[in-house]
Amino acid sequence: MTWRFLDFARNDNHVLRGLLNYNTSVLFVLLFLPLCAHATEVQPLAELPREQLRVFLKGYMGDWRTETDQRKGLPAPPAAQPVPTHAKRMALPHPETLDLGTMPLKDAIVRRRSVRAYAAEPLTRAELSFLLWCTQGVAKVDRDAEGRIVNQYRTVPSGGARHPFETYLLLNRVEGLVPGIYRYLPHEHALIQIREDAALAPRIKAACYGQTAPPQAAVVFVWTAVPYRTEWRYGPIAHRMIAIEAGHVCQNLYLAAESIGAGVCAMLAYNQVKMDALIGVDGKEEFAIYMAPVGKKVANE
């Protein structure tokens, strides 16, 4: 069979999302399209030529702007995932009240390292509040006449202010919070508890291929992507943007953690299916895209 390189503008979003939502136990994605009409064939990622994989980094070379759902007049997706009616909310100290993060920026940049061993000391609730605000905090929101969010300005950049991420916390040791899984509500600067889980550490380890750092951390940040938030405006280049913007978020976490004497290690080594199941997302319209364990540094390390 004869193959041609994928043309981003001619493929459905579910095909392009395969590059973001990888299942490392399967590693299949629809990247090659045969010349015959309407036929597709699954190719293992390891068998694809580098030139094909690099298409994702280059983005779409044509003018994609007229084909987006926004230009077609379709309604914008919600700015945040819905909150279950009976979800338990936990307030966080307001960012303006926090006396944290006073380390000079240059010092934080110079000292930044990936840290894989953590002290038994818990994070305080104020420290967790600070880290969440630094990574996804909302500084300003513009709403329409019906109260819907039309623009939001956060502590990290995002193309078109689309902000396609949700923040989940696999929480082991934070003062005043029981171990379990939580989700951050940036527009309220609060948490909702998804579920308590006293046996969370071994579940984290199982989802991370047996690595020791994540289950030992005080908290593991897991960012999910909700791709359609960006796809709606940017069409075939949305997936490249989402991957880049995840780095903006995690770098803020690194610098903020350094400023409070904590360490971070950005990770992609997790099983996609297990991690999605652990945090309770569908793996299609929302899925884990990046994670980072966080904890206080071990003395003299």
N, C-alpha and C positions, 0 to 999 in steps of 0.2 A: 504494500500500500504506500502511496505517496503522501507525504505530510508537508504542510506549510506551517510557518511560525504563527503563533497565536496573534490575532488582531484584537486588542483590548476592546475596541469599540463595538465588536460584533459578538461579544460573549455575554451571557447572563451573569448577574452578580454572583450567583452561587458558584460559578466556575472560578472567578477571580478571588473569591473569599477563600478558596482552597489554599492560596498562598499565605493567608493569615492564620487560618484555622487548620493547622496540620495535625494529623494523627500519626505520631511517631511509631505506632505499632503497625500501621498500614502504609503510610507515606504515599498515598495515591492522590493525584489531582488531575483534572481535565485540562491539560496544557496544550496538547496537540490536537488540531482539528483536521480530519482528512478532507481532501478536496471534494469527495463525493458529498452531495447535499444531505444535510441533516444527520450525518453519521458522526459518532464520536467514539473514541477509544481511550481507555484508561491506561496511563503510563506511570510506572513507578518513578518518583522524583530522582532516584539515584541513576536512572537510565537516561535522563534527559540531558541534552548537550548544554554546556554552559551558556551558549548564545541564547538559548530559549529561556533559561532561568533569569538571565539578565534583562529580559524584556520587562520584567516586573520593576526593576530598578530604574530603567529608562522612562517608563511611563508611555502613554499614548502619544504618538508623534503628530497626529492630525489635530484638527480643531474639534474638540469634544463638546464645546460649550452649548451648542444648539440642541443637543440630544439628551440633556439632563432632565430628570423628573421635575425639577424646579422650573425649567423653561417650558415644560409641557403644562404647567399650571397645577400640578398635583400638590396636595397639602404637605407641609413640612412634617416630619415625624416629631414626636414629643422630645423635649430636651433632656428627659430623664426617664428611667424605667419606672413603672408604677409601683407604688408602695402598697403592700397588702393591707386590707382594711384593719385587721387586728394586730398588725405588727407592733412590737414593743419598741418604742423610741427611747433613746438615751441622749440627753443633752451633753454637749461638749463645751468646755470653757471657750468663750468668744476670743477670736484671735487678737483683738485689740487689748484684751486684759492680760495677755501672756508676756512675761518678761523672759523670753527665750530667743535664741538665734542671734545673739549680739556679737558673735565671732565675726571679725572682718572677712568679707567675701574672699579676698585673696588668700587668707589663711585656710579657709575651708577648701578652696580649690587645690591648693598645694598639698594639703593633708589627705585629700580624698583617696581612698583605696577600697577595693572590694574586701569585705570582712566576712569570714565564714565560721568564726567561733565567737560565742556570745556568753556574757556573764549571766549568772542566775538572777541578777537584779531585774525587777520588772520595770517597764516604762511607766511613767506617771500618766494620768489621764490628760494632763496639760501637755505633756510631750507628744502623746498621740494626736491630740487636737492640732498641735503645731505642724506635725508631719503631714496630716491630712490637708490642712489649709495650704501648705506650701506646694502640694502636688496637684490638688484639684479645687482649691478654694475659689469662691466667687467674690469678686470685688464689686461688680455692678451688673444689674439685669435690666434690660428694656423689655416691656410687655406691650401687647396690643390692647385694643379696647375691651377684649374679652378676657384679659388677664393671662394670655398665653405668652410664653417667653419667645421673643423674636431675636434678641441678641443677648449674649452673656459674655462677660469679661472676667477671665479667671487668671490665676497665678501662673499659668503656662499658656503658650500660644497654640492656636488651632486654626487651620485654614477656614475662613468664613465663619469663625466662632462656632463651628459645629460641635466640637468637643465630643467625640464618639465613645468615650470611656466611662465605665463604672468602676468603682473601687470596692473590692471585697477584702475583708480582713479575716485571716485565720489566726485567731487570737489565743495565745497561750498564757502570757503574763503581762497584764496591764492592771494597775491599781484600780479597784472599784468596778471591774468588769469580769464576769465569769468567763471561763474559757468557752470558745465556740466560734461560730461564723457570723460575721456582721457585714452590713453594707453601709457605705457612707452616703449621706444625703447632702451634697454640696450646697444646694440652695437654702437649706435650713441649718447647715453646719451641725449635723446631728448624725447619730447612728441608728440603724434598725438592727435588731437581732434576728437573724435567720433561724438559728437554733443553738441551744447550748450543746456542748460536746466535751465531756470530761476526758474522753479518749481521743482527742483530736490529733495529738502528736503522731501516733502510728499511722493514722489515715493520711496525714500530710506526707510522711515518709514513703508510704506506698504509692502515692500519686507522683512522687518525685524520684522514682527509680532508686529508692533506698538511700538517697543522699542524707547526710546527717545534719547539715546546716539548717535546712528549713524547719524540721521538727524541734530543734533546740532554740529557735529564735523566740523573742518575746511576742512578735507578731509577724505574719507574712502578708505583705501586700500582694493581692492578685488583681490585676487590671483586666477587665473584659472589654472587648470591642462590640459596639452596636453599629455595624457597618452602615446601615441605611441612613443614619444621621448625616454621614459624609457623602454617601452615594447619591443622595437626593440632590445635592448641589453640584457635585463634582464628577459624577458618572464614572467613566473608566479609569480616572486617575485617583479615585478615592482610596483605593487599597494601598497604593504607594504612600499616600499622605498619612493614613492611619498608622502604618508601620513606623514612619519617621516620627510622628507625634508621640508615640509611646516612649521614644527615647527622651523627648523633652520632659515628660512626666517623671521618669525614673532618675534623670540627672538632678532634678530638683530634690528628689528624695535623698539622693546621695549627699548633696550639699547641706540640706537641712539637718539630716542625721548627724553629719560631722560636727555641726555647730552645737549640738547638745551632747556630744560624747558618745554617740551611738554609731554602729556600723551597718552597712548594707551590702548585699551581694545580688546584683541583677542576674536572673536566671531564665533560661528557656528550656532547661532540661526537666520537663514534666510530661506526663502522659496526658494528651489532650482530652481523651474521653474520661479518664478518671478525675482530672481536675475540674472539668465542666460539671461532672456529677457531684463532686464534693461541694462545690459552691451553689449548685442547684440552678444552672442555666441550661438552655435548650441545645447549645452546641451548633445552632444554625443561624438564628437571628441575633444571638449573643453568645460569645465564647471567650474563654481565657486567651489572652494574647501575650502577657508578660507577667513576671512575678519577681518579688524581691523580699527575702527575709530581712528582718531588722531586729537588732538587739543592742543592749549596752555592751561596750567593748570590755574585753578581759583586761585587767590591770597589767601594765607593762608589756602589752602586745601591740 
